[in-house]
Amino acid sequence: RRPMENLVKAQGETAEAMKKATKGEAIAHWFKTDLRCTDNTSLALAAQKAKEMDVPLVCFYLVSPQDFKAHLRSPVRIDFILRTLQVLRDDLAKLDIPLYVETVEERAEIPGRVLELLDSWGCNHLCANLEYEVDELRRETKLLRLLAEKGKSFEAVHDTCVVPPGQLRSGTGNQYAVYTPWYRTWMAHIHSNLDLLELHDSPPKNPASARKKFQKLFNCEIPAAAKGKELSAEEKKRFHALWPCGEHEAKARLDKFCEERIGEYSEKRNVPSDNGTSSLSVHLASGTISARTCVRTARDRNKSKKLDGGLDGIKVWISEVAWRDFYRHVLVRWPHVCMNKPYKPDYADIEWSYDTEHFKAWCEGKTGFPIVDAAMRQLNHTGYMHNRTRMVVASFLAKDLLIDWRMGEKYFMEHLVDGDFASNNGGWGFSASVGVDPQPYFRIFNPLRQSERFDADGEYIRHWVPELKDLDNKQIHDPYGRGAGDKAKKAGYPKPIVEHISTATAFMKANNDLRLGD
Ligand code: FAD
């Protein structure tokens, strides 16, 4: 049985026991990747229960270094999370709600520690939003049974997707493996269940007595960094300026994007030098904004109040936010994608390269392919990369360097500020043609054509590869092939480490052999 099915089974089996949970002295909400007060399903549910039972609301967050490690969380992402916790703590404190933060070294100890904390606060009711990775679903199942045994209730609810996984079925009753029909069904489902887009209220103020009762929790410290994942002083300065944190920042960013740029999204979203996308991925990944709020806010700018009506930019943007839901639905249905396996078992047999020199050149942005190098340097410097160039560098790693796409997937997670397992895995599966609804294996991005098409005047390359800044608009895409080799060499820019056509052909051959059973 899949982890999600196990959880649902456990929810069924413990339902009766949970109903018997007595009121207790407080209701608890466990924050995970939902670091916001507004439009948070579980937090709103916990606040509602607290109101009904006339007890205070208590919130907590557990820092798990082992989870950070297992999920390959990048230092910049961890720093973003820890900074956000401070904003969240201050916002909750204004409502007299404590946010208790504790580090739990061993992830296996989390269920037991949650029970201890609930006991120490006199809590018999816990609420949390679901995370869909395999380990998290297993942990929640274990916790559910543990709490039920102790006479406590645990409501683990859907929140991170606009449409919860498992609700959309194709004609044959299965989860869609292709995006376009899935997307049509996704939209139709929302149009006939408009409550899915409804805003969940922020919690009201706790009774004044909560301050006194939970004084210690109000005074808890939030760690400034996670051990082994610290940022240097220079990195802190850089990343804090690039990635202001917290839900107010997220909402302001969404509103500004919808006000000023969403209308031109469909034309500008593919140009990496243009500020044409929302840059909200960092907030969606840490849950400082909900996908629901993103879709609702964009939709409300359409007169028709339909997801597929009105301005092209709005329609296309909503369809991009939907990709995030799609990859989560895929993860829940085919959890093996979470275990280093390609979606299609056949693709496990491709003979990938593990050439360390080539991989190093790719990581460092020194491949001699300017668009690839610009993108990798953008990632290394900012923790972010534009979607178009994510596809270009991923295709280049798998189809030009023939390197195992999982090495690239891992490198991305270790460096992205928005690293998100489902979206990253989906993007790599698409680009390397091994995932669900992939790019056809015979479609191989030509880095030169991509560069000329999406960075026509070389602005993106000039910014990230300053060695090439004086080359003209033609030479900049391929200095050694277009008569600027001497200049490039003098500036220290490397020659291409492979020839696009011959390696791309090798990728085709590897795939054809697989198909022909060679
Ligand atoms: P916008 O264009 O403004 O889109 C709005 C939101 O929609 C994004 O913030 C994101 O949450 C969602 N979205 C858009 N495109 C996609 C997509 N193709 N797949 C899933 N969600 C999407 N996105 C991540 O959030 N985390 C990742 O780790 C990640 N890794 C990727 C790896 C590869 C190889 C590829 C090809 C794509 C990856 N993406 C990932 C998807 C996409 O590149 C980013 O979401 C996008 O670039 C973020 O910029 P933005 O917020 O300005 O996006």
Boltz pocket constraint, residues with backbone or C-beta under 6 A from the ligand:
constraints:
  - pocket:
      binder: B
      contacts: [[A, 269], [A, 277], [A, 278], [A, 279], [A, 280], [A, 281], [A, 282], [A, 284], [A, 285], [A, 317], [A, 320], [A, 321], [A, 322], [A, 323], [A, 324], [A, 327], [A, 385], [A, 386], [A, 387], [A, 388], [A, 390], [A, 391], [A, 394], [A, 412], [A, 416], [A, 418], [A, 419], [A, 420], [A, 421], [A, 423], [A, 424], [A, 425], [A, 426], [A, 427], [A, 428], [A, 431]]
      max_distance: 6.0
